[in-house]
Each structure stands twice: as C-alpha cells, then as structure tokens.
C-alpha cells in the first residue's frame, strides 16, 4: 500500500476519509528535524551551513515512519504548499532516505477528494528553491535571535528575546505609543446648520460649514466660532449647486491571510493567533456528526486574491440561483494581488458552497462557525455585482460662507445583501436622499450650532491594524503575522487594554537599545528588503549563502561594539591570571571582567576591589563583596574551588551550633546567598558534612544516618528515606 505523509493528524484523518482505505496516511507532526535548541547550530566559518538535529520528542515518529516506508510501495510527501511545507518534505526525504530527484512531492490548495486525487496523479520533485528560501529565513532568524537575545539579557535583564521581524514589529508599537504621548490636541469647531426650503415642503437636512470666500476654511477657536455663528444665524441661505449621481461600491476581494485577520478582529473581536487557529482547524478538517472528518476551507496562509476558474463558476451559479441574475456581474470579478505578493496559492475560500454556514451552525462551535461564515460570505460577495446608490451633494451659500450637504440612498444592494458595506463618510452624510432643490433656491435655517472638538492622537495598534501595518510595510509574510503578535504578548512586551496594544516598560528599553546599536535590523525598509531577497531565493535568482554572507559580518561588528560600548580598561589586575581587568556595565550595574577572556573568565563586581573583613567560614580567605539579583552578598574569592557565601553584613565572628556526627567537631551556623540557614562542620575542608538542621552529633539507630534537630525541636534522621524520629521525653517507642 502506498504511503502519504502530511504534517498534522487532523489533516491525515481528513485525507484518509477521502481515499477510503486505498492509501496509508500518516503525520509527521510538523518538522522532524530542526536547528538545535540550546546551540547556535549554524557554522559561520563554513559558509553558514546549518546543522540539523532530530526535533525533541520526534524519535518515535521517525521510527514509525521508517517502518512504514519500508513496507510502502510509493511514498508521497503531502505537506503544506509553501516554503515551510517544502522544507518539512525535504527533511522527511532526507531522514527516510528517499532519492533527491524522486517525484514524491504532491501538493494541493484544498483538502478535498478531487484535489487530493489530482495531486496523486501529478507528483513532482522537491522544489529546492523553496527549501533554500526557508533555510535562509531560518538561519537568518537564528543568527539574529541567538546573538541579540544574550546581549539584551546581559545589558537589561534575564529572560528577554529579540527577533529579526519581531523586534521591528515591537518598534512600531513603541513608536506609536510615543506619538500618542507627544501628541498635543488642537482645537477645532464643527459648524452645522439645519436647513429646510422656504415652502416647508420637505423635511429638514443638515449642512456643514466648509468654505469661506470660496476657500477651504477651518474654525480653530471659540472667538472665530462665535463670529461665524453670528453671521450664519443672521444670514440668508441660497442653493448654489446641486449634483445628483449614481455611485457604485465594488465588491471586496476574497480573503488573504492578512485581511482575514483584520476582519475577524474588527467584526468578531478575535486576536490574530486565535483567528489562525480556528482557520487552521477549518483547513485541516473537523469531525461532523454523521459525516466524519471534513475540511471546510482552502489553504489559509496566502497573500493572493486569485481564485480558480472552477470556484469562480460555482460561486456564479450559487449567486444566480439564490439571489437572481441582477446580482451577477456580466463578467466575473478578478482582483489584482498586492504588490510583492507571492501569489502562490488561491485566496481563502470555502471548498464546497453547498456546505453553507446555516447548514453547519449546529455542528460547529461558535468561534469556528463565525470564522467559516466570515470566509464563506466574503467569497460569495467577491463575485457579486456592485452596490449602487443614488447620491446627492448640495452646496449652499450664506454670505461669504459656504456649506455642504451630502446624502445617499441604496438603489441596488448588490454584494451588500450578504456582506456589510461601511464607509467613514457615512457618519457625516444625511441618511437617505436630500430634498429636490434647484440652484438659486432660498432656504430657511431652523438652527445653527457649533460644537467644540479637539484633534485626537493616533490610535494604538490592535491585532488588525498591526497586521495591516506589517503587510503594508512588507514586514514578515502571511505565515508570520499571528506568531509575531503571539510572541509580543507572551513575552509581555505588550499588554492589552481592551483590544489595543500598549507597550510595557521593558519594550521601551529593548527598542531603544536595539535602535541605538542595530539601526539596519530595526529599520522597516531594511526588513522589507530582506523579505524581497528571500523571495528572490525562492524564484531561483539568488544563492541563499550569499545573502547571509552579505548580512552577517556587518551585523557581527555591530554586535561586538554593542557588547563592549562603554568598556574601560583599569589598572586592577586579575587575581587569577594577572591580566588587567576591564570595567563593564551590566544589568546589575558596573563590574570588572578579565581582559584575558575567554582564556580567563574571572569577573567580580565593582565593589570587589575592596575586600571585606569577614573570613570565609569554609577556607578562611577574606570574603569579597558581590552584587546579584537580591542585592549585595559576600562570596569566597577562591570560587569555584570554594563556593561559600554569606549575606552582606554578616558578623565576622563565627557562630557554633551543633556537633558534626562524622568527626565530632563543632558545627558552624552558616547562610546561603539568599539568607537560608544551614550547618557545616568547622573542620572543613577535611570534613565536608553539611545539614539544613542542627546536627546532634549522634547517628540514627535505624540506618546510621545523622540525627538532627528540626526548628520545632524534633530529633529525626537526616536521611529522607528513613522515617526514624527519636521519642520525646515522657513518650516511649520510636516511629
């Protein structure tokens, strides 16, 4: 039996249902190989070649797939139709030992029986340009993230991360917040007149002040507003112009990844990661009662607005049958993809139009249903006729002032019968058509009002607006938008106030530091240009090694400068090797580091040039002052041979308490760096006995371990596996 390998078990289940047992379908669970988790994994000296390892937890998966591949007739690699999917297939091909020029790669844009069978009939060789483009992105992101993150941890605080695209997106959020903080509101006034014709034959309508002496005019303070209001209240109004027209609103394009995330945020209040999770389930397939595993939509990571001729024809048939001929444009609607779009796949659309949202409403949970309904209705709307409106604009003169009124009424719903059409201008228009007026006709002013307003600061980013900004600026690609937003949230670089993103304090420090030292990486234009270069690799015009080689050496120089900026050579000699010490600045303040690094890695805090008067309780050397996350503490200068520490300010005289059960010498009362008490033999280092409780000097009669006294006065065995407790006074027996 032939074997088909996909990424996810859900996808495998859907395909297996369509193939009805004729093929064995299994899943790799994503990448089976990747760069190592705790090492760079990129050989800078060897032309930036990556070193791949088996992904953690994938040993059993590889073993199973190897066993299945030995039994299989043909092997088909059916991973997603993008760079990432091609790279997963390449790793599978390598691990399973398939021939490099073998035609075992199949792809489909939708998980339907027709699409899968067509793909099986047309296998192809791996597209190594796609693989190289993904390798270049992976290596580039690893070099940037693996090198920048330690710098942030050393200079700012532990637990921080940076990324080639992630950090630029964070910069957008931080700079928007600074624009808001620096914003100075400006006063302006809206002047409106409620007008009606002198014959009072028609309902009144609203007109807004627009001009003065024929030029655009804006009222910016109360004095000017009072002057205008006085003139308009006492003046006479005449119609100077009447324009009637039929305006049209074209149907929107079907969804791309970006526009789906934006619409789901605006209409459903869903985050980008949440939207993509629901969409992924709809793409891979979900269990429907009575039907089994069913896929609902086409591939969801795309920047194309193109749809297949079959899908377009099916949509036109559906529209004609359900809505009538008038809702069907004479020619099918086509949409140009955004400049720079890869256009490798179709737009996101439903697979089967007979599977309407209403037919599955009771079978899907609310979120999956809402996302499916959004995708379904947007696709149908994209192939419908334009909406038409009767529009009217009236210009009115009152002395030297000019007012304007607009109104429109729906003439033909077109695509809006299924998909809402809203424009910002709607808020300022009169609802419905304006009365039929003639030029020169006099009007009565029922009222004239002025409303003081202030300009508003820029709006904080939402998931929708940040995705749109990243797309417009060429930052990232459809597959990365949701993951970028997810990282910013999980790392607590941004916090949500309602649906809006607000940068946290650490976000400012990260952004400022990276902008200071890495102006190119943090530049939007540079990031967009790098995406174009990755596209050139996919198109076969660029060697991926050359792109990394152009980027990395200048980056490494900036990295070195950033890590050493502010360093100062001193005349203090390293106590371990005698080389001069360098004064550096870290997250805990200034410290001294040996200039003989990496041969000598000795570092001491700035205060350690002055030795304390406290002897080490273990070896007797005078302790030195260090600074850590909990503040100052004393440490033995013979570290790492002696790892003794004391709280800063611990009295010089030693405190003896208890008896060592090993050698009989008195025990010392000691403290860890964090202040926790423990006990050690005064005969150290000859005797290395230590205990968290006071040693009694006696041995356990049950196991021979040390008997110790707890803070509550209970004498017990220090061996945790032994439950012995000495009997209390007045009580007999041992536990």
Number of C-alpha atoms within 10 A of each C-alpha: 14 15 21 25 25 25 22 15 18 22 26 23 21 23 28 19 17 17 15 9 11 12 16 18 22 23 20 21 15 18 18 22 21 17 18 16 10 7 10 17 20 19 12 15 7 8 12 20 15 20 15 14 13 16 15 11 9 16 11 9 15 18 12 13 18 16 12 17 20 12 12 15 10 14 24 22 26 27 25 22 18 19 21 20 22 27 24 27 30 22 19 21 20 13 15 17 11 15 11 13 9 13 17 22 24 25 23 20 21 25 24 23 15 11 13 20 14 14 18 17 9 13 17 17 13 21 16 17 21 22 22 22 26 24 20 24 18 15 23 22 17 20 22 19 20 18 18 21 17 18 23 22 15 15 19 17 16 13 10 19 20 22 23 21 25 23 23 23 23 25 23 19 24 27 14 20 21 14 15 15 11 10 13 12 11 12 14 18 19 16 21 21 24 16 21 20 21 12 9 11 9 13 10 18 21 21 23 21 26 21 16 17 11 11 10 11 13 16 20 16 14 15 10 13 21 13 11 18 18 11 15 24 15 11 16 15 23 20 21 18 16 16 10 15 11 13 16 17 15 17 22 18 22 26 27 25 25 26 19 23 29 25 20 22 20 16 10 15 15 20 21 27 17 16 24 23 14 16 27 20 16 22 26 26 24 21 15 14 9 6 9 12 21 22 24 26 25 25 27 26 24 25 27 23 22 22 17 11 10 9 16 19 13 15 22 22 14 16 21 15 10 10 13 11 14 13 22 22 15 10 9 15 17 14 13 10 16 13 10 11 17 16 15 14 23 22 26 31 28 26 19 16 16 10 12 14 20 10 10 14 15 11 15 17 10 11 15 20 19 19 22 24 18 20 25 25 19 25 26 24 26 24 25 28 26 22 20 20 20 17 20 22 17 22 20 27 25 20 15 12 21 24 22 20 23 23 22 22 17 16 14 17 18 24 27 19 14 14 18 11 14 9 6 7 8 12 9 13 19 17 13 15 19 23 16 11 15 13 13 14 14 18 22 18 20 12 12 18 15 17 11 14 14 12 11 12 16 13 13 19 21 23 25 23 18 22 28 18 16 21 20 12 13 21 25 21 21 22 18 15 26 22 15 20 22 18 15 20 15 10 13 16 21 22 16 14 10 8 17 15 24 19 24 14 12 15 22 19 15 22 21 15 17 22 17 10 18 17 13 13 21 25 15 20 14 15 20 20 14 21 19 14 19 22 20 16 21 22 13 15 11 17 17 24 15 12 16 18 13 10 13 16 12 10 18 14 10 15 18 12 13 18 19 14 12 10 15 12 14 12 9 15 16 21 13 12 14 13 17 18 23 21 22 20 18 15 15 16 12 16 20 26 23 25 22 16 11 8 9 15 13 18 19 20 20 18 16 19 13 10 13 17 13 22 19 23 24 20 18 11 15 17 25 25 24 21 20 12 9 10 12 17 21 26 27 25 23 17 11 8 9 15 14 21 25 25 20 19 13 13 12 12 9 15 13 15 17 21 22 29 20 15 15 15 15 21 27 24 21 24 18 16 18 13 13 11 15 16 24 28 29 24 18 16 11 9 14 14 19 17 17 17 20 25 29 20 18 17 18 19 12 12 13 13 19 21 25 29 19 14 9 6 10 13 21 25 25 23 15 9 8 14 13 20 19 19 14 12 6 5 8 9 8 11 9
